[in-house]
Amino acid sequence: MASNLWNIDTTHTGIHFSVRHMVIAKVRGSFQQFSGTLTLDEENPTASAVSVRIDTASINTGVAQRDNHLRSADFFDVEKFPAITFQSTKVEQASGKGLRVTGNLTIRDITREVVLEAEALGVGKDPWGNLKAAFEAKGTVDRRDFGLTWNQALETGGVLVGEKIEITLEVQAARAQTAEQAA
């Protein structure tokens, strides 16, 4: 029997986000260190599950000063809260290859239910014979729901940092080998 456990391939996966900056622009960033697993039921996708752990200190927006501020107690407080976690609670079939993944997102020890709109992109073998599966997912969260409330008013009106965080995931996973396959 084939394994239905898949490990997220961190070298071919991206965890990205964007947020409004000064009302008029967007800042984009990503997390560089994370791990996770998928339990995939290819015959019945709604029986699938996902679990992810993200290292908050690995945030990268391309600007060291901003990244250090995001790591501080004003935002992620990485010393006290070193990880963001996501654990799915339900997977629903949407149109076509679409999936709706509901789960618990925990940031700064605050857990909220979030919904990600996902698409299964396919399964294939890499040149070394490893079976890979690919997915894309998107969602939006309000950072204030997780205690990320720091902001600064702008002289022209509005605030420095937007409230809505757009999340985009590009996931590639490798099927875990069974004991028989590893032998």
C-alpha positions as CSV (number, residue, x, y, z in Angstrom):
1,M,0.0,0.0,0.0
2,A,1.4,3.4,-0.9
3,S,2.0,5.9,1.8
4,N,-0.4,8.8,2.0
5,L,2.0,10.9,4.1
6,W,3.8,13.6,2.2
7,N,6.5,16.0,3.5
8,I,6.6,19.6,2.4
9,D,9.6,20.1,0.1
10,T,11.0,23.3,1.6
11,T,13.3,23.9,-1.4
12,H,10.4,24.0,-3.8
13,T,7.8,25.7,-1.5
14,G,7.1,29.3,-0.9
15,I,5.2,30.9,2.0
16,H,4.5,34.5,0.9
17,F,2.5,37.4,2.2
18,S,1.7,41.0,1.3
19,V,0.2,43.9,3.3
20,R,-0.7,47.5,2.4
21,H,2.0,50.1,3.3
22,M,1.1,53.7,3.7
23,V,-2.3,52.9,2.2
24,I,-1.0,53.3,-1.3
25,A,1.5,50.5,-1.8
26,K,2.2,46.9,-0.8
27,V,5.1,45.3,1.1
28,R,5.7,41.7,0.2
29,G,7.7,39.1,2.1
30,S,8.1,35.5,2.9
31,F,9.2,33.0,5.5
32,Q,12.4,31.1,4.8
33,Q,12.2,28.3,7.3
34,F,9.3,26.0,7.8
35,S,8.3,22.3,7.9
36,G,5.1,20.4,7.4
37,T,3.3,17.3,6.3
38,L,0.3,16.5,4.2
39,T,-1.9,13.5,4.5
40,L,-3.3,13.1,1.1
41,D,-6.2,10.9,0.1
42,E,-6.1,11.1,-3.7
43,E,-9.4,9.2,-4.1
44,N,-11.2,11.3,-1.5
45,P,-9.4,14.7,-1.1
46,T,-11.8,15.8,1.6
47,A,-10.2,13.1,3.9
48,S,-6.8,14.9,3.5
49,A,-5.1,17.1,6.1
50,V,-2.2,19.5,6.4
51,S,0.1,20.6,9.3
52,V,2.7,23.3,9.1
53,R,5.2,25.0,11.4
54,I,6.8,28.3,10.4
55,D,9.9,29.8,12.1
56,T,8.9,33.4,12.8
57,A,12.5,34.6,12.9
58,S,12.9,33.6,9.3
59,I,10.7,36.4,8.0
60,N,12.2,38.2,5.0
61,T,10.9,41.3,3.3
62,G,14.2,42.2,1.7
63,V,14.9,45.1,4.2
64,A,16.9,44.1,7.3
65,Q,15.6,47.0,9.4
66,R,12.0,46.2,8.7
67,D,12.6,42.5,9.2
68,N,14.1,43.2,12.6
69,H,11.1,45.4,13.5
70,L,8.8,42.5,12.5
71,R,10.8,40.1,14.7
72,S,10.4,42.5,17.7
73,A,7.7,42.6,20.4
74,D,5.8,45.1,18.2
75,F,4.9,42.3,15.8
76,F,5.9,38.6,16.0
77,D,8.0,38.8,19.2
78,V,10.1,35.9,18.0
79,E,11.9,35.4,21.3
80,K,8.6,34.6,23.1
81,F,6.7,33.1,20.1
82,P,9.2,31.3,17.8
83,A,6.6,29.6,15.6
84,I,3.4,30.1,13.6
85,T,1.4,26.9,13.2
86,F,-1.4,25.8,10.9
87,Q,-3.4,22.6,11.5
88,S,-6.3,21.8,9.1
89,T,-9.6,20.8,10.5
90,K,-11.6,20.3,7.3
91,V,-11.0,20.0,3.6
92,E,-13.9,20.5,1.2
93,Q,-14.1,20.0,-2.5
94,A,-14.7,23.2,-4.5
95,S,-15.1,23.6,-8.2
96,G,-12.8,21.8,-10.6
97,K,-9.5,21.0,-8.8
98,G,-10.3,23.6,-6.1
99,L,-10.2,22.8,-2.4
100,R,-11.3,24.8,0.6
101,V,-9.0,24.1,3.5
102,T,-10.2,25.3,6.9
103,G,-7.9,25.1,9.9
104,N,-6.5,26.7,13.0
105,L,-3.8,29.3,12.5
106,T,-1.8,30.2,15.6
107,I,0.3,33.3,15.8
108,R,1.6,34.7,19.1
109,D,-0.3,31.9,21.0
110,I,-3.6,33.2,19.6
111,T,-5.5,30.7,17.5
112,R,-8.1,31.6,14.9
113,E,-9.9,29.6,12.3
114,V,-8.9,30.6,8.7
115,V,-10.0,29.4,5.3
116,L,-7.6,28.9,2.4
117,E,-8.8,28.5,-1.2
118,A,-6.5,25.9,-2.7
119,E,-5.9,24.2,-6.0
120,A,-4.4,20.8,-6.6
121,L,-1.9,21.3,-9.4
122,G,-1.0,17.7,-10.0
123,V,1.2,14.8,-9.1
124,G,4.4,13.7,-10.9
125,K,7.8,12.0,-10.6
126,D,11.0,14.1,-10.5
127,P,14.0,12.9,-12.5
128,W,15.2,10.8,-9.5
129,G,11.9,8.9,-9.3
130,N,10.5,10.7,-6.3
131,L,6.7,11.3,-6.4
132,K,5.8,15.0,-5.9
133,A,2.5,16.8,-5.5
134,A,1.9,20.5,-6.0
135,F,-0.7,22.9,-4.6
136,E,-1.4,26.6,-4.5
137,A,-3.4,28.3,-1.8
138,K,-4.5,31.8,-0.9
139,G,-6.2,33.4,2.0
140,T,-6.6,36.7,3.9
141,V,-6.3,37.3,7.7
142,D,-6.7,40.4,9.8
143,R,-3.4,40.8,11.7
144,R,-5.2,42.4,14.7
145,D,-7.0,39.0,15.3
146,F,-3.6,37.7,16.3
147,G,-2.5,40.5,18.5
148,L,-0.4,42.2,15.8
149,T,-1.8,45.7,16.5
150,W,1.3,48.0,16.2
151,N,0.7,50.9,13.8
152,Q,1.5,54.5,13.1
153,A,-0.9,57.2,11.9
154,L,0.1,59.0,8.7
155,E,0.1,62.8,8.4
156,T,-1.9,62.4,5.2
157,G,-4.5,60.1,6.8
158,G,-4.6,56.4,7.1
159,V,-2.0,54.2,8.8
160,L,1.5,52.9,8.0
161,V,0.6,49.2,8.0
162,G,-2.6,47.7,6.6
163,E,-4.8,45.3,8.7
164,K,-5.4,42.6,6.1
165,I,-2.6,40.2,5.3
166,E,-2.8,38.4,2.0
167,I,-1.2,34.9,2.2
168,T,-0.1,33.0,-0.9
169,L,1.3,29.5,-0.6
170,E,3.1,27.5,-3.4
171,V,3.5,24.0,-2.0
172,Q,5.4,21.1,-3.4
173,A,5.4,17.9,-1.3
174,A,7.3,14.6,-1.6
175,R,5.7,11.3,-0.8
176,A,7.2,9.9,2.3
177,Q,8.8,6.5,1.8
178,T,7.4,3.5,3.5
179,A,9.7,1.1,5.4
180,E,9.5,-1.3,2.5
181,Q,10.5,1.4,0.0
182,A,13.4,2.6,2.2
183,A,14.8,-1.0,2.5
